[in-house]
Amino acid sequence: MPSYKELTFNGETYPLNPSVQSDVKNGKIKGVGIISDDFSEYTGIKF
């Protein structure tokens, strides 16, 4: 099941493999996640 992962900075780096990190608990984050694998010049949110 897809989920957000909690990546903890150790002072130098973030974990290399997020898939084995703890899931973010429900209610800890709020908002809308926008995930895209198209990083072209014309993607994103205009404001």
N, C-alpha and C positions, 0 to 999 in steps of 0.2 A: 504494500500500500504506500503510495507517495506521501511524503511528509517533509516539513522543514526540519533541518538539523541545526543543532546548537554547536557552533564552532568557537572554541575558546582560544584566544590569543595567549601564547605563553611568554610574551615579551620579545620574541624573535620571529615566530612564524605561527601560522594556523595549521591545524591537522591536514595531512596530505590526503587522507581518504575520508571524506565526509560521510560516506555510506555506513561506516561503522560507529559514528558518533551518536549521541543521544538525540532523540526527537525533541523538538520544542514542545513544551506542554501547552495544551489548549488554553486559550485566554491570555497567553503571555505576549502575543503579538496581535496587532489589529491592523486592518487595512486590506488592500487588494494586491495580490502578487501578480506581476506580469512577467511571464516567462517566454522568451523568444530565442530561437536558434537562427534567426535571420538578422545578422548584424550589418545590414546594408546602410548606406548613407541616409536613406529615406525612412527609416523605422524609428519608432520612439513616440514620445508624447510632445506635442507642440504646445507651447504656452507663451 
